Amino acid sequence: MRAVVQRVDGAEVVVAGETVGNIVGEGLCVLVGVTHEDTPEKAAQLARKLWSVRILEGEKSCSDVNAPLLVISQFTLYGDARKGRRPTWNAAAPGEVAEPLVDEVVARLRELGATVATGRFGADMRVSLTNHGPFTLVIDV
């Protein structure tokens, strides 16, 4: 699994004009990509990392300050544009594999005590955020 994590001062995801997920104030906006070899165990590992990574103000984690997370699936994190002009998506898991694993990340975060908002899997989403820093981190598990 791969996550692109941004420290934010608020973020939201809109689908067809409707806000389907948002967080207010300090937190993390997390784009999650799934590849073919990923498992529920990797989803749990990613959730633990997201909850405990110390990238908020003052080297705090979400668990330290009870900061919310906005988790959004994004298969394009496994795009490959090394050859030609059109990326390939061969490394990205198909929706029927990826969706339950993204849901597992969210469920595990909630089990840890996190407040989690989400996007809508497979939808055409508009993501807005205020990146605080800017601070962006790629996490692979």
Residue pairs with C-beta under 8 A, 6 or more apart in sequence:
1 32
1 33
1 34
1 35
1 38
1 42
1 43
1 46
1 101
1 105
1 140
1 141
2 32
2 33
2 35
2 77
2 78
2 138
2 139
2 140
3 30
3 31
3 32
3 33
3 46
3 50
3 77
3 138
3 139
3 140
4 30
4 31
4 74
4 77
4 136
4 137
4 138
5 28
5 29
5 30
5 31
5 50
5 53
5 55
5 136
5 137
5 138
5 139
6 28
6 29
6 30
6 129
6 131
6 134
6 135
6 136
6 137
7 26
7 28
7 55
7 56
7 57
7 131
7 132
7 133
7 135
7 136
8 23
8 26
8 27
8 28
8 29
8 70
8 129
8 130
8 131
8 132
9 25
9 26
9 130
9 132
10 22
10 23
10 24
10 25
10 27
10 129
10 130
11 22
11 23
11 27
11 29
11 70
11 127
11 128
11 129
11 130
12 19
12 21
12 22
12 23
12 70
12 127
12 128
12 129
13 19
13 20
13 21
13 22
13 70
13 72
13 117
13 118
13 119
13 120
13 125
13 126
13 127
13 128
14 20
14 125
14 126
14 127
14 128
15 119
15 120
15 123
15 124
15 125
15 126
16 123
16 124
20 118
20 119
20 120
20 123
20 125
21 70
21 72
21 117
21 118
21 119
21 120
22 70
22 117
23 29
23 68
23 69
23 70
23 115
23 117
24 68
25 67
25 68
26 56
26 57
26 65
26 67
26 132
27 56
27 62
27 67
27 68
27 69
27 70
28 50
28 55
28 56
28 62
28 67
28 68
28 69
28 70
29 69
29 70
29 72
29 127
29 129
30 50
30 69
30 70
30 71
30 72
31 72
31 73
31 74
31 77
32 46
32 71
32 72
32 73
32 74
32 77
32 102
32 105
33 73
33 74
33 75
33 76
33 77
33 78
33 92
33 98
34 73
34 75
34 78
34 92
34 93
34 97
34 98
34 101
34 102
35 78
35 91
35 92
35 93
36 91
36 93
36 97
38 93
38 97
38 101
39 101
40 101
40 104
42 101
42 141
43 101
43 102
43 104
43 105
43 108
44 104
44 108
45 141
46 105
46 139
46 141
47 104
47 105
47 106
47 108
47 109
47 111
47 112
48 108
48 112
49 139
49 141
50 62
50 69
50 105
50 109
50 139
51 61
51 62
51 63
51 109
51 112
51 113
51 114
52 61
52 62
52 63
53 61
53 62
53 137
53 139
54 60
54 61
54 64
55 61
55 135
55 137
56 62
56 64
56 65
56 67
57 132
60 67
61 67
62 68
62 69
62 114
63 112
63 113
63 114
66 113
66 115
68 114
68 115
68 116
68 117
69 109
69 114
69 115
69 116
69 117
70 116
70 117
70 118
70 119
70 129
71 102
71 105
71 106
71 109
71 116
71 117
71 118
71 119
72 118
72 119
72 125
72 127
73 98
73 99
73 102
73 119
73 121
73 122
75 89
75 92
75 93
75 95
75 98
76 87
76 89
76 92
77 92
78 89
78 91
78 92
78 93
79 87
79 88
79 89
79 91
79 92
80 87
80 88
80 89
80 90
80 91
81 87
92 98
93 101
95 121
95 122
98 121
99 121
99 122
102 121
106 116
106 118
109 116
110 116
119 125
119 127
